[in-house]
Amino acid sequence: SFIGPGRVAVPSHFFKVVLVQTGAHRVMHAAIVPNSATTGQPLLTFLTTVDEVERRTGLDFFADLPDDEESLLEAQLSSPD
């Protein structure tokens, strides 16, 4: 959608992707949050896979990882501990 006389674009959603590495262990976390009142809803409500964020944004995150590891990690739905 757009707002104001200058027709400024307002995103419908925000996303966050994170790669966490502890020693040799890696895990990815991703969330897509609507740009609307989400009062009282826990972040867990908006968790998704990195694959889903990539599909919706057209971006390719973590492309420098080995392909087999990237494919495995990006497909996993991980919740923060």
N, CA, C and O of each residue as an XYZ file, in Angstrom:
324
protein
N       0.824     -1.185      0.000
C       0.000      0.000      0.000
C       0.876      1.260      0.000
O       2.089      1.192      0.200
N       0.252      2.371     -0.221
C       0.960      3.649     -0.290
C       0.279      4.646      0.638
O      -0.931      4.580      0.858
N       1.073      5.577      1.184
C       0.499      6.609      2.042
C       1.037      7.981      1.657
O       2.103      8.100      1.052
N       0.286      9.007      2.015
C       0.734     10.378      1.848
C       0.659     10.879      0.430
O       0.443     10.120     -0.514
N       0.848     12.205      0.299
C       0.781     12.819     -1.030
C       1.925     12.374     -1.946
O       1.790     12.411     -3.169
N       3.038     11.958     -1.361
C       4.157     11.467     -2.165
C       4.043     10.001     -2.506
O       4.928      9.439     -3.151
N       2.950      9.369     -2.077
C       2.702      7.937     -2.337
C       3.890      7.081     -1.923
O       4.468      6.364     -2.739
N       4.245      7.164     -0.652
C       5.341      6.382     -0.089
C       4.874      4.939      0.103
O       3.822      4.690      0.693
N       5.662      3.998     -0.399
C       5.317      2.581     -0.272
C       5.495      2.126      1.175
O       6.486      2.450      1.829
N       4.521      1.376      1.652
C       4.558      0.816      3.002
C       4.520     -0.712      2.860
O       3.585     -1.253      2.269
N       5.527     -1.407      3.396
C       5.545     -2.861      3.243
C       4.411     -3.519      4.022
O       4.028     -3.053      5.095
N       3.887     -4.589      3.477
C       2.821     -5.327      4.159
C       3.392     -6.224      5.250
O       2.691     -6.577      6.198
N       4.673     -6.597      5.115
C       5.329     -7.482      6.072
C       6.799     -7.094      6.219
O       7.372     -6.422      5.361
N       7.389     -7.536      7.327
C       8.824     -7.436      7.551
C       9.347     -8.851      7.739
O       8.611     -9.737      8.173
N      10.626     -9.066      7.410
C      11.201    -10.390      7.616
C      12.546    -10.278      8.310
O      13.187     -9.227      8.314
N      12.951    -11.390      8.894
C      14.275    -11.491      9.524
C      14.750    -12.913      9.309
O      14.011    -13.868      9.546
N      15.995    -13.050      8.855
C      16.639    -14.357      8.759
C      17.962    -14.286      9.513
O      18.672    -13.283      9.452
N      18.281    -15.363     10.225
C      19.476    -15.390     11.055
C      20.145    -16.749     10.917
O      19.481    -17.785     10.929
N      21.463    -16.730     10.786
C      22.270    -17.950     10.825
C      23.049    -17.918     12.126
O      23.830    -16.998     12.368
N      22.835    -18.930     12.968
C      23.528    -19.024     14.249
C      24.533    -20.168     14.158
O      24.190    -21.290     13.785
N      25.778    -19.858     14.506
C      26.817    -20.891     14.485
C      27.414    -21.011     15.879
O      27.883    -20.030     16.455
N      27.391    -22.231     16.412
C      28.005    -22.544     17.694
C      29.002    -23.664     17.435
O      28.618    -24.819     17.252
N      30.283    -23.316     17.419
C      31.290    -24.298     17.018
C      31.058    -24.667     15.569
O      31.010    -23.795     14.702
N      30.913    -25.962     15.301
C      30.659    -26.430     13.940
C      29.166    -26.564     13.649
O      28.780    -26.833     12.511
N      28.322    -26.378     14.668
C      26.871    -26.533     14.511
C      26.249    -25.236     14.001
O      26.534    -24.157     14.521
N      25.395    -25.345     12.977
C      24.697    -24.189     12.420
C      23.199    -24.444     12.421
O      22.742    -25.568     12.211
N      22.454    -23.389     12.660
C      20.994    -23.438     12.573
C      20.518    -22.092     12.037
O      21.129    -21.056     12.302
N      19.422    -22.117     11.283
C      18.844    -20.886     10.741
C      17.483    -20.648     11.362
O      16.741    -21.587     11.650
N      17.167    -19.371     11.566
C      15.867    -18.956     12.067
C      15.311    -17.930     11.090
O      16.058    -17.150     10.500
N      14.003    -17.939     10.927
C      13.362    -16.975     10.026
C      11.966    -16.649     10.535
O      11.287    -17.480     11.138
N      11.559    -15.404     10.269
C      10.206    -14.975     10.624
C       9.727    -13.962      9.594
O      10.512    -13.185      9.050
N       8.426    -13.988      9.339
C       7.765    -12.986      8.514
C       6.637    -12.414      9.373
O       5.716    -13.129      9.767
N       6.726    -11.119      9.654
C       5.790    -10.467     10.564
C       4.971     -9.436      9.787
O       5.538     -8.606      9.077
N       3.649     -9.483      9.916
C       2.827     -8.488      9.226
C       3.061     -7.092      9.793
O       3.300     -6.928     10.989
N       2.988     -6.103      8.930
C       3.135     -4.709      9.328
C       1.761     -4.198      9.759
O       1.161     -3.335      9.119
N       1.290     -4.765     10.864
C      -0.012     -4.394     11.418
C       0.018     -4.693     12.910
O       0.990     -5.256     13.414
N      -1.010     -4.330     13.594
C      -1.063     -4.568     15.034
C      -1.044     -6.072     15.306
O      -1.942     -6.802     14.887
N      -0.025     -6.512     16.003
C       0.094     -7.933     16.362
C       0.193     -8.059     17.879
O       0.809     -8.996     18.386
N      -0.399     -7.137     18.588
C      -0.325     -7.084     20.040
C      -0.706     -8.417     20.662
O      -1.760     -8.986     20.376
N       0.178     -8.892     21.516
C      -0.099    -10.118     22.244
C       0.269    -11.392     21.521
O       0.231    -12.469     22.116
N       0.621    -11.298     20.264
C       0.992    -12.513     19.537
C       2.479    -12.779     19.710
O       3.297    -11.899     19.440
N       2.845    -13.981     20.155
C       4.261    -14.282     20.320
C       4.973    -14.419     18.972
O       4.353    -14.745     17.959
N       6.270    -14.167     18.977
C       7.076    -14.287     17.758
C       6.928    -15.675     17.141
O       6.976    -15.819     15.919
N       6.751    -16.685     17.968
C       6.609    -18.053     17.449
C       5.483    -18.164     16.420
O       5.517    -19.037     15.552
N       4.497    -17.289     16.516
C       3.378    -17.272     15.571
C       3.847    -17.010     14.144
O       3.215    -17.457     13.186
N       4.955    -16.287     14.003
C       5.396    -15.822     12.689
C       6.620    -16.562     12.153
O       7.151    -16.203     11.102
N       7.067    -17.590     12.868
C       8.236    -18.331     12.404
C       7.936    -19.052     11.105
O       6.818    -19.512     10.871
N       8.948    -19.141     10.269
C       8.836    -19.828      8.990
C      10.221    -20.356      8.628
O      11.132    -20.323      9.455
N      10.380    -20.831      7.428
C      11.682    -21.294      6.960
C      12.365    -20.192      6.149
O      11.708    -19.291      5.625
N      13.667    -20.277      6.056
C      14.404    -19.351      5.191
C      13.951    -19.563      3.744
O      13.858    -18.604      2.977
N      13.672    -20.806      3.371
C      13.152    -21.079      2.025
C      11.903    -20.255      1.735
O      11.755    -19.727      0.633
N      11.003    -20.139      2.711
C       9.769    -19.374      2.501
C      10.054    -17.887      2.350
O       9.437    -17.221      1.518
N      10.978    -17.361      3.141
C      11.347    -15.951      3.012
C      11.956    -15.713      1.632
O      11.641    -14.718      0.979
N      12.819    -16.614      1.188
C      13.423    -16.486     -0.145
C      12.366    -16.532     -1.241
O      12.420    -15.763     -2.200
N      11.402    -17.440     -1.090
C      10.342    -17.569     -2.096
C       9.538    -16.272     -2.188
O       9.213    -15.816     -3.284
N       9.223    -15.686     -1.048
C       8.375    -14.492     -1.033
C       9.117    -13.211     -1.389
O       8.499    -12.261     -1.868
N      10.430    -13.163     -1.166
C      11.195    -11.941     -1.438
C      11.968    -11.984     -2.749
O      12.311    -10.937     -3.299
N      12.245    -13.182     -3.256
C      13.069    -13.305     -4.448
C      14.557    -13.158     -4.154
O      15.368    -13.064     -5.076
N      14.919    -13.137     -2.867
C      16.323    -13.011     -2.461
C      16.916    -14.385     -2.189
O      16.184    -15.338     -1.918
N      18.244    -14.490     -2.259
C      18.944    -15.735     -1.958
C      19.907    -15.477     -0.810
O      20.970    -14.884     -0.996
N      19.526    -15.928      0.374
C      20.368    -15.751      1.550
C      21.344    -16.925      1.661
O      21.054    -18.029      1.200
N      22.479    -16.681      2.263
C      23.454    -17.715      2.600
C      23.938    -18.506      1.383
O      24.202    -19.704      1.479
N      24.049    -17.837      0.256
C      24.458    -18.484     -0.996
C      25.901    -18.985     -0.944
O      26.289    -19.832     -1.749
N      26.692    -18.474     -0.012
C      28.087    -18.902      0.069
C      28.273    -20.203      0.852
O      29.375    -20.751      0.873
N      27.228    -20.700      1.487
C      27.330    -21.996      2.160
C      27.384    -23.104      1.112
O      26.897    -22.923     -0.004
N      27.969    -24.244      1.459
C      27.902    -25.384      0.529
C      26.433    -25.699      0.218
O      25.589    -25.669      1.113
N      26.133    -25.999     -1.040
C      24.746    -26.158     -1.489
C      23.952    -27.170     -0.668
O      22.797    -26.915     -0.326
N      24.561    -28.329     -0.344
C      23.818    -29.341      0.409
C      23.466    -28.843      1.809
O      22.365    -29.106      2.293
N      24.376    -28.132      2.465
C      24.108    -27.585      3.795
C      23.072    -26.460      3.713
O      22.161    -26.387      4.538
N      23.216    -25.591      2.721
C      22.268    -24.491      2.536
C      20.854    -25.036      2.339
O      19.913    -24.552      2.969
N      20.700    -26.021      1.485
C      19.375    -26.595      1.206
C      18.757    -27.206      2.457
O      17.568    -27.023      2.718
N      19.558    -27.927      3.229
C      19.060    -28.575      4.442
C      18.644    -27.540      5.488
O      17.543    -27.618      6.034
N      19.516    -26.574      5.766
C      19.237    -25.599      6.813
C      18.082    -24.669      6.444
O      17.259    -24.340      7.298
N      18.012    -24.249      5.201
C      16.976    -23.305      4.779
C      15.581    -23.930      4.773
O      14.585    -23.208      4.817
N      15.497    -25.245      4.721
C      14.200    -25.934      4.700
C      13.676    -26.214      6.106
O      12.504    -26.559      6.259
N      14.501    -26.079      7.127
C      14.107    -26.426      8.487
C      13.400    -25.273      9.190
O      13.815    -24.117      9.099
N      12.332    -25.612      9.887
C      11.619    -24.637     10.716
C      12.196    -24.754     12.116
O      11.978    -25.753     12.801
N      12.928    -23.742     12.540
C      13.610    -23.746     13.833
C      13.034    -22.662     14.719
O      12.782    -21.544     14.270
N      12.828    -22.999     15.978
C      12.382    -21.986     16.919
C      13.542    -21.617     17.838
O      14.361    -22.469     18.182
N      13.611    -20.352     18.232
C      14.705    -19.931     19.116
C      14.575    -20.613     20.473
O      13.473    -20.842     20.970
N      15.706    -20.925     21.049
C      15.716    -21.614     22.360
C      15.477    -20.640     23.477
O      15.451    -21.032     24.643
